[in-house]
Amino acid sequence: MKIIFLGTGTSHGVPIVGCSCRVCTSTDHKNFRNRSSIHIDVSNHSIVIDTPAEFRLTTLKYKIKKIDAVLLTHCHSDHIAGLDDIRRYNELQNSKISIYGNERTLKEVKSRFAYIFKKTQEGGGKPKLILKKIKPYCEFKTGNLKIIPILVKHGSLDVMSYRINNFVYMTDVSYIPQKSFEYLKDIKVLVLDALRKEKHPTHFNLSQAIETAKKINPEKVYFTHISHRLDHSSTEKKLPVNMQLAYDGLEVSF
């Protein structure tokens, strides 16, 4: 399995427009964060989790030439705003692409991208999508790959985390239901939401993320969905030995 972090930032991205804090003005490239998204390649099966506004730019930068499936965590704009750019992959692959999400997420996709599903003038083309509804804890397959959606709560909103083999991607989370921990055993790599040091009503802060990661006990943890309130270098120095902040462009193979 090979993972590329296409983005590791919160909904504003980093730098934030109009901000002159030390992270937003940093020259460290690890402090530059597009909205959170990840690319996964398993035995040449190519998956993207979430399509934020920078989706086209990141797929160009990191040379993502094929997408077999898109997994959506939830319906907030910073996770689906770039969905239209899937249309280029339809052309490259001459095929429709499956989009997986829970009922609420797919309903929002149909609403926000209504033109995709209507007979309208296409101009430069429209995405050709197959919407596939998933439910928490109900395993599904894309290609020969088995995936388990795991429910977490983002405030009051249901969000899908995803387990692929011994890898779990879990963003936008403030609470993990007890049942979900049953599906978080024997993990090798965990990607987990860690917004900032201060508490937040709909995200884990850094200390909550560290505590949760210790409870799940994977071999390696990468924190994502990071705001401008966490400087990469100084934060990393204080993390437990098996934990680190992810950054845009980070590649992990295992």
DAMO-V697170 format. One record per backbone hydrogen bond with DSSP energy under -0.5 kcal/mol. CO is the residue of the C=O (numbers start at 0). NH is the residue of the N-H. Records with the same first field share a line. If there is no record, write none. Layout:
CO: NH ; NH
//
This chain:
0: 253
1: 40
2: 251
3: 5 ; 38
4: 248
6: 36
7: 225
8: 35
9: 12
13: 32
15: 18
20: 24
22: 25
26: 28
27: 30
28: 31
30: 32
31: 247
32: 13
33: 7 ; 8
36: 5 ; 6
37: 48
38: 3
39: 41 ; 46
40: 1
41: 44
43: 45
44: 41 ; 46
45: 67 ; 68
46: 39
47: 49 ; 70
48: 37
50: 81
51: 54
53: 57
54: 58
55: 59
56: 60
57: 61
58: 63
59: 62
62: 64
67: 97
68: 47
69: 71 ; 99
70: 49
72: 159
75: 78 ; 79
76: 79 ; 80
78: 50
79: 82
81: 84
82: 85
83: 86
84: 87
85: 88 ; 89
86: 90
87: 91
88: 92
89: 93 ; 94
96: 129
97: 69 ; 99
98: 131
99: 71
100: 133
101: 105
102: 106
103: 107
104: 108
105: 109
106: 110
107: 111
108: 112
110: 113
112: 115 ; 116
113: 116
114: 117
117: 119
121: 124
126: 128
127: 96
128: 130
129: 98
130: 132
131: 100
134: 137
136: 138
139: 146
141: 144
144: 141
145: 164
146: 139 ; 148
147: 162
148: 136
149: 160
151: 158
152: 154 ; 173 ; 174
153: 155 ; 156
156: 153
158: 151 ; 160
160: 149
161: 163 ; 168
162: 147
163: 166
165: 187 ; 188
166: 163
167: 169 ; 190
168: 161
169: 192
172: 203
174: 152 ; 176
176: 179 ; 180
177: 180 ; 181
178: 181
179: 182
180: 183
186: 218
187: 219
188: 167
189: 191 ; 221
190: 169
191: 223
194: 226
195: 205
202: 199
203: 194
204: 208
205: 209
206: 210
207: 211
208: 212
209: 213
210: 214
211: 215
212: 216 ; 217
219: 189
220: 243
221: 191
222: 245
223: 193
225: 9
226: 229
228: 230
230: 234
231: 235
232: 236
234: 237
235: 238
239: 242
241: 220
243: 222
246: 249
249: 4
251: 2
//
